[in-house]
């Protein structure tokens, strides 16, 4: 333990000892939580901790998104552990739990715990489907949208109310299927190789403009004086269809916000993201110019 603390002190320029191990543990918690201003800078944070029976209660870190579990948990312990990922944070839409031990048992434990503590009588749907199942859902949603409206020009705010409702529902299902799909590592691998998937994702971009127009016309229908159509299956005010396409750009922007001059690790990470960014080279060069300016203390 003394050697571990010594390595920690050398890396973070601290002076903890075995005698004040509680304060050392507190420093770890603070660097992981990133709530204090001094720990918001890259290089002063901790990205990953491996714990046993720790940080289950009384620990609040809104940035934590993924929990890897290599033990069987049930009921209260399961809910406490999983809840570490449920704090809201800008750009964070969900927490992710990855289990390694006895997946069938853990799946059953999750359903049992959520039924008990939420007083639900049905399955919660917390267990993610496989990537193949999510891919099939996305493909089916894409086919349904193009069957209803083969081209973006085939619909507008003057189309029949029935057609507009079906189109908005179909687009939102495609978007929700896409949101689920991109949470898998397999998605990035397939996007690099599959022209079919690339074209299907581009459908979202092609239809987004008319989708917003048509959805806006349905808001007017709902607020009008005539008979109100059934819009119960449509999401009007959530984040549906927002921040869909520039996932890599958003990631790069976040890195830039905390980039410090000549930080090679972050610079390399940004460069890797730029290589995958589906934007013209001129756009990528803008990012590189910003990085160069920071390195030269121009910003």
KAQUI-V680318 format. One record per residue. N is the residue number from 1. PSI is psi in degrees with one decimal (NA if undefined). BURIAL is + if it has 9 or more other C-alpha atoms within 8 Angstrom, else -. D_LAST is the distance of its C-alpha to the last C-alpha in Angstrom with 2 decimals. Layout:
# KAQUI-V680318
N|PSI|BURIAL|D_LAST  N|PSI|BURIAL|D_LAST
This chain:
# KAQUI-V680318
1|-37.2|-|42.06  2|-38.3|-|41.35  3|-37.9|-|39.85  4|-45.9|-|37.62  5|-37.1|+|36.37  6|-44.9|+|35.87  7|-39.8|-|33.69  8|-46.2|+|31.70  9|-40.9|+|31.27  10|-38.8|-|30.19  11|-43.4|-|27.53  12|4.7|-|26.08  13|48.2|-|26.94  14|-178.8|-|29.51  15|42.8|-|33.10  16|159.6|+|35.24  17|171.6|+|38.90  18|-24.5|-|41.81  19|-30.8|-|43.08  20|49.2|-|40.20  21|-28.3|+|39.80  22|-39.8|-|39.52  23|-34.0|-|36.35  24|-44.7|+|35.11  25|-39.1|-|35.88  26|-36.5|-|34.08  27|-39.3|-|30.92  28|-46.8|+|31.21  29|-42.9|+|31.67  30|-38.2|+|28.62  31|-32.8|+|26.34  32|-40.0|+|27.92  33|-33.1|+|27.74  34|31.3|+|24.02  35|-30.0|-|24.84  36|146.8|-|23.75  37|-37.4|-|20.16  38|-17.9|-|20.43  39|16.4|+|21.39  40|-8.8|+|18.76  41|136.9|+|16.51  42|140.5|+|17.43  43|-19.5|-|19.77  44|4.6|+|21.37  45|165.0|+|23.11  46|129.1|-|26.41  47|-28.0|-|26.76  48|132.7|-|30.52  49|146.3|-|33.51  50|118.0|-|37.18  51|157.7|-|39.49  52|114.6|-|43.20  53|39.6|-|44.32  54|159.2|-|41.09  55|24.3|-|38.41  56|-33.9|+|40.98  57|153.4|-|41.09  58|13.1|-|39.01  59|124.6|-|35.75  60|110.9|-|33.11  61|92.1|+|30.01  62|-24.7|+|28.90  63|-17.8|+|26.61  64|125.6|+|29.66  65|-29.9|+|30.82  66|134.6|+|33.20  67|123.0|+|36.21  68|125.0|-|38.29  69|122.0|+|41.87  70|44.2|-|44.41  71|161.0|-|47.26  72|126.1|+|49.59  73|153.7|-|48.68  74|154.0|+|50.74  75|-121.4|+|50.94  76|-44.3|-|49.19  77|-37.3|+|47.35  78|-47.9|+|46.15  79|-42.6|+|44.88  80|-45.6|+|43.16  81|-48.3|-|41.41  82|-30.7|+|40.39  83|-11.1|-|39.14  84|-19.6|+|36.25  85|3.2|+|34.49  86|6.8|+|35.34  87|140.3|+|32.73  88|150.2|-|30.56  89|143.0|-|26.78  90|128.7|-|24.35  91|-5.3|-|24.78  92|117.8|+|27.79  93|-19.2|-|31.04  94|161.7|-|33.52  95|156.9|+|34.33  96|127.9|-|35.79  97|125.9|+|38.70  98|118.2|-|39.81  99|146.4|+|43.25  100|-23.1|+|44.89  101|126.7|+|48.34  102|67.6|-|51.24  103|-37.7|-|49.28  104|-40.7|-|52.39  105|-44.4|-|53.15  106|-36.9|+|49.61  107|-43.8|+|49.67  108|-39.7|-|52.90  109|-38.8|+|51.59  110|-46.9|+|48.59  111|-41.9|+|50.93  112|-43.7|+|53.38  113|-43.7|+|50.78  114|-34.1|+|49.16  115|-42.8|+|52.61  116|-50.8|+|53.68  117|-17.5|-|50.71  118|-0.6|-|50.02  119|29.6|-|53.75  120|147.6|+|53.28  121|-8.1|-|56.34  122|169.3|-|54.62  123|144.9|-|52.13  124|-21.9|+|48.57  125|16.8|-|46.89  126|-22.9|-|44.34  127|122.6|-|45.16  128|143.0|-|43.07  129|172.1|-|45.13  130|166.0|-|44.76  131|-39.7|+|42.28  132|-41.2|-|45.25  133|-40.8|-|46.38  134|-36.6|+|42.95  135|-40.7|+|42.80  136|-39.2|-|46.27  137|-44.0|+|45.26  138|-43.0|+|42.31  139|-42.2|+|44.61  140|-42.4|-|47.28  141|-37.8|+|44.90  142|-43.9|+|43.65  143|-40.5|-|47.28  144|-42.5|+|48.22  145|-46.9|+|45.50  146|-22.7|+|46.43  147|-39.4|-|50.11  148|-46.3|+|49.62  149|93.5|+|47.33  150|-32.4|-|47.36  151|147.2|-|44.80  152|-26.2|+|42.17  153|-4.0|-|44.16  154|0.2|-|47.29  155|148.1|+|46.33  156|-170.9|+|44.97  157|-9.7|-|45.44  158|-2.0|-|49.02  159|166.8|-|50.22  160|151.0|-|52.79  161|-37.2|-|51.75  162|-42.6|-|52.99  163|-40.2|+|50.91  164|-40.9|+|47.73  165|-46.6|+|48.26  166|-38.2|+|48.94  167|-47.1|+|45.89  168|-41.8|+|43.48  169|-41.2|+|45.10  170|-40.5|+|44.86  171|-42.2|+|41.18  172|-36.2|+|40.34  173|-40.9|+|42.40  174|-42.7|+|40.57  175|-42.8|+|37.20  176|-38.2|+|38.44  177|-38.1|+|39.85  178|-44.6|+|36.54  179|-39.2|+|34.69  180|-38.3|+|37.28  181|-40.1|+|37.15  182|-5.1|+|33.46  183|-9.6|-|33.90  184|141.0|+|35.85  185|-31.4|-|34.56  186|-28.4|-|37.31  187|-46.8|+|35.56  188|-39.3|+|32.70  189|-43.6|-|35.36  190|-34.5|+|37.50  191|-31.1|+|34.73  192|-23.1|-|34.14  193|-28.3|-|37.87  194|111.3|-|39.46  195|-34.8|-|39.39  196|-45.4|-|41.48  197|-41.0|+|38.96  198|-43.4|+|36.10  199|-37.7|-|38.25  200|-39.6|+|39.19  201|-37.1|+|35.61  202|-21.7|-|34.89  203|-38.2|+|37.72  204|-44.9|+|35.58  205|-38.8|+|33.09  206|-31.8|-|36.04  207|-8.4|+|37.72  208|-38.8|+|34.92  209|-51.7|-|35.16  210|-30.2|+|38.93  211|-48.0|+|38.83  212|-39.3|-|36.80  213|-47.7|+|39.15  214|-41.2|+|42.26  215|-39.0|+|41.18  216|-37.0|-|40.46  217|-29.2|+|43.97  218|-31.3|+|45.39  219|-42.4|+|43.80  220|-38.8|-|45.69  221|-41.2|+|48.83  222|-35.8|+|48.53  223|0.9|-|48.10  224|-178.4|-|50.86  225|-16.0|-|54.44  226|-168.2|-|56.21  227|126.8|-|56.99  228|125.5|+|53.87  229|163.3|-|53.29  230|103.7|-|52.72  231|21.8|-|48.95  232|-22.7|-|49.15  233|6.7|-|47.64  234|134.5|+|44.50  235|119.6|-|41.24  236|-37.4|-|39.82  237|15.7|-|37.11  238|-162.3|-|35.68  239|20.2|-|32.59  240|130.5|+|34.79  241|21.9|-|33.18  242|138.1|-|29.67  243|51.3|-|26.79  244|-39.2|-|29.24  245|-32.3|-|27.84  246|53.5|-|24.19  247|-45.9|-|24.71  248|-39.3|+|22.68  249|-42.5|-|19.87  250|-42.4|-|19.99  251|-44.1|-|19.96  252|-42.9|+|16.91  253|-39.2|-|15.04  254|-39.7|-|16.18  255|-39.9|+|15.04  256|-34.0|-|11.47  257|-30.9|-|11.64  258|12.0|+|12.46  259|131.3|+|11.02  260|151.2|-|10.40  261|132.7|-|9.58  262|31.9|-|12.74  263|96.5|-|14.64  264|-39.7|-|17.33  265|-47.4|-|19.33  266|-37.0|+|16.82  267|-43.3|+|15.61  268|-38.4|-|19.34  269|-40.4|-|19.97  270|-40.8|+|17.45  271|-38.7|-|19.00  272|-41.2|-|22.42  273|-37.5|+|21.64  274|-35.1|+|20.42  275|-32.3|-|23.77  276|-13.0|-|25.62  277|122.5|+|23.69  278|69.1|-|26.18  279|159.9|-|23.95  280|155.2|-|23.96  281|-30.0|-|22.17  282|-35.9|-|20.10  283|-44.0|-|18.62  284|-37.0|+|18.01  285|-30.7|-|16.35  286|-44.5|-|13.75  287|-44.9|-|12.92  288|-36.8|-|13.03  289|-38.6|-|10.73  290|-43.0|+|7.99  291|-43.1|+|9.08  292|-38.9|-|9.32  293|-39.2|+|5.87  294|-45.2|+|5.12  295|-34.9|+|8.44  296|8.3|-|7.95  297|33.3|-|5.42  298|-14.5|-|3.80  299|NA|-|0.00
